[in-house]
C-alpha cells in the first residue's frame, strides 16, 4: 500500500504498486526443447515477426473514504522480431486514458507519450504462452538504466529535464480544467498471456509506478490519497494488426500506425467498466 499525491493518483490510478520480485524472469530454453504452437491445428507462435497492438486494462483501488475502483486504459504499438523463442520488441505507447476520479479527467498529452517512446523490451514465447519482458516507461527524467536507476528525490537532480518541451520541468499532465501537474515518472510493467484460437493472446499483467512531483499550478493537486494494486482485475489483449493479422493499414501505406490502432480500439479490446465492488469483496 502506497501513498501518492491526489493528482498523481489521478494520473496513475490504475498503475498498481508492486515489488520488483513480482516481475517474472524470462527462462528461455536455448536448446529449443520448448514446443511451439501447432500450425496444423490453428494459430501458432512460430512466426510472430510483424506489427502487434497491446491493449492493457489496469485496475487500482483508491481510498476516498470508501474504496473505489479506478481504471487505466493503454494502447501500445509493437514492432516485433522473433528469433526462436525470443522476441525483440520496439514499443510505442499510443494512448493512455484514465477513468475520472473526484469528477476530474486526467489528460496525458501526445508530447508526453512521445517523450517516452520508443521502449525496447525483450520477451519470449514459451509453448503457446507469451512471457513479456519488463517494460520501463520513463517520462521527464533521463536514466542510464530505466529499470534499476533510482528515481529523483530532489528538484536539483540533473537528470530531470523538460521531456515534452513545454518550458516546464519534467512532463505536464492536465487534470480537467483544474490544474496542471509537473512530474518525473517511471512505470514498470510485465505481461503474461496465452494464445487463443483466434490468434490473439489474452492474459494479465503487473505494473508499478513511481512519481516525483516537480510542481503544480494549484496546491490541492498534492493532497495525498492511498491506493492499492488490484492485479486480479487487470487484463491484457495482444493482437497482430498487420496484413497477417487484423490488417489495420487503412490508408494503404504499408504501416499500421498508432492512429489506426486507436481507431480500431473497439475491435481490439472491450475496456472494463469501473466497478467498486472489485475493491470491496
C-alpha positions as CSV (number, residue, x, y, z in Angstrom):
1,X,0.0,0.0,0.0
2,X,1.5,3.3,-1.1
3,X,0.6,6.9,-0.5
4,X,0.5,9.2,-3.5
5,X,-0.4,12.9,-4.1
6,X,-4.0,13.2,-5.2
7,X,-3.4,14.3,-8.7
8,X,-0.6,11.8,-9.1
9,X,-3.2,9.3,-8.2
10,X,-5.5,10.6,-10.9
11,X,-2.7,10.2,-13.4
12,X,-1.6,6.7,-12.5
13,X,-4.7,5.4,-10.6
14,X,-4.7,2.2,-12.5
15,X,-1.0,1.5,-12.4
16,X,-0.7,-0.8,-9.4
17,X,2.2,-0.8,-6.9
18,X,4.4,-3.9,-6.7
19,X,7.8,-5.0,-5.7
20,X,10.5,-5.9,-8.3
21,X,10.1,-9.5,-7.3
22,X,6.6,-9.5,-8.9
23,X,8.1,-9.3,-12.4
24,X,8.6,-12.8,-13.8
25,X,12.0,-13.8,-15.0
26,X,12.2,-15.0,-18.6
27,X,13.5,-18.5,-18.8
28,X,14.1,-19.5,-22.5
29,X,15.4,-23.0,-23.3
30,X,18.4,-22.3,-25.6
31,X,18.3,-25.8,-26.9
32,X,14.9,-25.2,-28.3
33,X,13.2,-28.0,-26.3
34,X,10.0,-25.9,-25.7
35,X,7.3,-26.9,-28.1
36,X,5.6,-24.1,-30.0
37,X,2.1,-23.7,-31.4
38,X,0.7,-26.4,-33.8
39,X,0.5,-24.8,-37.2
40,X,-1.7,-27.6,-38.5
41,X,-4.4,-27.1,-36.0
42,X,-4.6,-23.3,-35.6
43,X,-2.8,-20.2,-34.6
44,X,0.9,-20.5,-33.9
45,X,3.8,-18.8,-32.1
46,X,6.2,-19.9,-34.8
47,X,6.3,-16.6,-36.7
48,X,5.3,-13.6,-34.7
49,X,7.6,-11.1,-36.6
50,X,5.4,-8.2,-37.5
51,X,3.2,-5.4,-36.0
52,X,1.1,-6.0,-32.9
53,X,-1.1,-4.0,-30.6
54,X,-1.1,-4.5,-26.9
55,X,-4.2,-3.3,-25.0
56,X,-3.7,-3.1,-21.3
57,X,-6.6,-2.6,-18.9
58,X,-5.4,-1.8,-15.3
59,X,-7.3,-1.7,-12.0
60,X,-6.5,0.1,-8.8
61,X,-8.4,0.5,-5.5
62,X,-8.4,4.1,-4.2
63,X,-9.3,5.1,-0.7
64,X,-11.7,8.0,-0.8
65,X,-13.5,7.3,2.5
66,X,-14.8,4.1,0.9
67,X,-12.6,2.2,-1.6
68,X,-13.4,2.9,-5.2
69,X,-12.0,1.4,-8.4
70,X,-10.2,3.4,-11.0
71,X,-9.1,2.0,-14.3
72,X,-6.4,3.0,-16.8
73,X,-6.6,2.0,-20.5
74,X,-3.4,1.9,-22.5
75,X,-2.9,1.1,-26.2
76,X,0.7,0.2,-27.3
77,X,2.0,-0.4,-30.8
78,X,4.7,-3.1,-31.0
79,X,7.2,-3.9,-33.9
80,X,8.2,-7.5,-33.1
81,X,11.1,-9.5,-34.3
82,X,11.2,-13.2,-33.5
83,X,14.3,-15.5,-33.3
84,X,13.4,-18.9,-31.9
85,X,11.6,-18.4,-28.6
86,X,13.0,-14.8,-28.2
87,X,11.0,-11.7,-29.1
88,X,12.7,-8.3,-29.6
89,X,10.1,-5.6,-29.3
90,X,10.1,-1.9,-30.1
91,X,7.1,-0.5,-28.4
92,X,5.3,2.9,-28.9
93,X,2.7,3.9,-26.3
94,X,-0.2,5.3,-28.4
95,X,-2.7,6.4,-25.8
96,X,-3.3,6.4,-22.1
97,X,-6.8,7.2,-20.7
98,X,-7.9,7.0,-17.1
99,X,-11.4,6.9,-15.7
100,X,-12.3,10.0,-13.7
101,X,-11.7,10.4,-10.0
102,X,-13.5,13.1,-8.0
103,X,-15.1,14.1,-11.3
104,X,-11.8,15.0,-12.9
105,X,-10.4,13.5,-16.1
106,X,-6.6,13.5,-16.4
107,X,-5.3,14.1,-19.9
108,X,-1.8,12.9,-20.8
109,X,-0.9,14.9,-23.9
110,X,0.7,13.3,-27.0
111,X,4.0,15.1,-26.5
112,X,4.3,13.4,-23.1
113,X,3.7,10.0,-24.6
114,X,6.2,10.7,-27.4
115,X,8.8,11.6,-24.9
116,X,8.9,8.1,-23.5
117,X,8.9,6.3,-26.9
118,X,10.3,4.0,-28.2
119,X,10.6,1.4,-25.4
120,X,12.7,-1.7,-26.1
121,X,11.6,-4.9,-24.5
122,X,12.9,-8.5,-24.7
123,X,10.1,-11.0,-24.4
124,X,9.7,-14.7,-25.1
125,X,7.2,-17.3,-26.3
126,X,7.1,-20.5,-24.2
127,X,4.9,-23.1,-25.9
128,X,1.7,-21.2,-26.5
129,X,2.4,-18.6,-23.8
130,X,3.7,-15.1,-24.2
131,X,6.1,-14.0,-21.4
132,X,6.5,-10.3,-21.7
133,X,9.8,-8.7,-20.5
134,X,9.8,-5.7,-18.2
135,X,8.7,-2.5,-19.9
136,X,10.2,0.7,-18.5
137,X,8.1,3.8,-19.4
138,X,10.1,6.9,-18.3
139,X,8.9,10.5,-18.6
140,X,10.7,13.6,-17.6
141,X,13.9,12.0,-16.3
142,X,17.0,10.6,-18.1
143,X,18.2,7.2,-16.9
144,X,21.1,5.1,-17.9
145,X,19.3,2.0,-16.7
146,X,15.5,2.7,-16.9
147,X,14.7,-0.3,-14.8
148,X,17.3,-0.1,-12.0
149,X,18.3,3.5,-11.6
150,X,16.8,5.4,-8.6
151,X,14.1,8.0,-9.2
152,X,14.9,11.6,-8.4
153,X,14.2,12.8,-4.9
154,X,15.1,16.4,-5.1
155,X,14.4,19.2,-7.6
156,X,18.1,19.7,-8.3
157,X,18.6,16.2,-9.7
158,X,20.4,16.9,-13.0
159,X,18.6,14.0,-14.7
160,X,15.3,15.9,-14.6
161,X,14.6,17.6,-18.0
162,X,11.7,19.2,-19.9
163,X,10.6,16.0,-21.6
164,X,7.6,17.4,-23.5
165,X,9.4,20.7,-24.4
166,X,6.7,23.0,-22.9
167,X,9.0,25.1,-20.8
168,X,8.1,23.3,-17.6
169,X,10.2,20.8,-15.6
170,X,9.6,17.1,-16.3
171,X,6.3,16.5,-18.2
172,X,2.9,18.2,-17.8
173,X,-0.4,16.5,-17.2
174,X,-3.7,18.4,-17.5
175,X,-6.2,17.5,-14.7
176,X,-9.5,18.6,-16.2
177,X,-9.5,22.4,-16.2
178,X,-8.5,22.4,-12.6
179,X,-4.7,22.4,-12.7
180,X,-1.5,21.2,-14.4
181,X,0.9,18.9,-12.7
182,X,4.7,18.7,-13.4
183,X,6.2,15.3,-12.8
184,X,9.1,12.9,-13.4
185,X,7.6,9.4,-13.7
186,X,8.6,5.8,-14.3
187,X,6.2,2.9,-14.8
188,X,7.4,-0.7,-14.9
189,X,5.1,-3.4,-16.3
190,X,5.2,-7.1,-17.4
191,X,2.6,-9.1,-19.3
192,X,1.8,-12.8,-19.2
193,X,-0.7,-14.1,-21.8
194,X,-1.8,-17.3,-23.6
195,X,-2.5,-17.9,-27.3
196,X,-6.2,-18.1,-28.1
197,X,-8.0,-19.9,-31.1
198,X,-8.5,-16.5,-32.8
199,X,-4.7,-15.8,-32.8
200,X,-4.8,-13.2,-30.0
201,X,-3.1,-13.5,-26.7
202,X,-5.2,-12.9,-23.6
203,X,-3.8,-12.6,-20.1
204,X,-2.9,-10.3,-17.2
205,X,-0.1,-8.1,-16.1
206,X,1.5,-6.3,-13.1
207,X,2.6,-2.7,-13.0
208,X,4.5,-0.4,-10.7
209,X,4.6,3.4,-10.9
210,X,7.0,5.8,-9.2
211,X,6.3,9.5,-9.5
212,X,8.2,12.6,-8.2
213,X,6.2,15.8,-8.1
214,X,8.1,18.8,-9.5
215,X,5.3,21.4,-9.1
216,X,1.7,22.2,-9.8
217,X,-0.4,25.2,-10.7
218,X,-2.6,24.7,-7.6
219,X,-1.8,23.3,-4.2
220,X,-4.7,20.9,-3.9
221,X,-3.0,18.8,-6.6
222,X,-0.7,17.4,-3.9
223,X,-3.3,16.2,-1.4
224,X,-2.5,12.6,-0.6
225,X,-4.7,9.6,-1.1
226,X,-4.0,5.9,-0.5
227,X,-4.2,3.4,-3.4
228,X,-3.5,-0.3,-3.7
229,X,-2.9,-2.5,-6.7
230,X,-5.7,-4.8,-7.8
231,X,-3.8,-7.1,-10.1
232,X,-6.5,-9.8,-10.1
233,X,-8.7,-7.4,-12.1
234,X,-6.1,-6.4,-14.7
235,X,-6.4,-7.8,-18.2
236,X,-4.5,-7.5,-21.5
237,X,-5.0,-8.5,-25.1
238,X,-2.2,-8.7,-27.6
239,X,-3.3,-8.9,-31.3
240,X,-1.5,-8.9,-34.6
241,X,-2.6,-5.8,-36.6
242,X,-0.5,-6.0,-39.9
243,X,-1.6,-7.8,-43.1
244,X,-1.1,-11.2,-41.4
245,X,-3.5,-10.2,-38.7
246,X,-6.3,-7.7,-38.4
247,X,-4.9,-5.7,-41.3
248,X,-5.5,-2.3,-39.8
249,X,-3.5,-0.5,-42.5
250,X,-6.5,1.5,-43.7
251,X,-4.5,4.1,-45.7
252,X,-2.5,1.5,-47.6
253,X,0.9,2.9,-46.8
254,X,2.2,-0.4,-45.6
255,X,2.5,0.6,-42.0
256,X,-0.1,0.2,-39.2
257,X,0.4,3.4,-37.1
258,X,-0.9,4.5,-33.7
259,X,-3.8,6.4,-35.2
260,X,-5.1,3.3,-36.9
261,X,-4.7,1.3,-33.7
262,X,-6.6,3.9,-31.7
263,X,-9.3,4.0,-34.3
264,X,-9.7,0.2,-34.1
265,X,-9.7,0.0,-30.3
266,X,-13.3,-1.4,-30.1
267,X,-12.2,-4.3,-32.3
268,X,-9.0,-4.9,-30.3
269,X,-10.5,-4.9,-26.8
270,X,-13.6,-4.1,-24.8
271,X,-12.5,-1.9,-21.9
272,X,-13.7,-2.9,-18.4
273,X,-16.0,-0.5,-16.8
274,X,-15.4,0.7,-13.2
275,X,-17.0,-1.4,-10.5
276,X,-16.3,-0.5,-6.9
277,X,-17.3,-4.0,-5.7
278,X,-13.9,-5.2,-7.0
279,X,-12.3,-3.2,-4.3
280,X,-14.8,-4.2,-1.6
281,X,-15.1,-8.1,-1.8
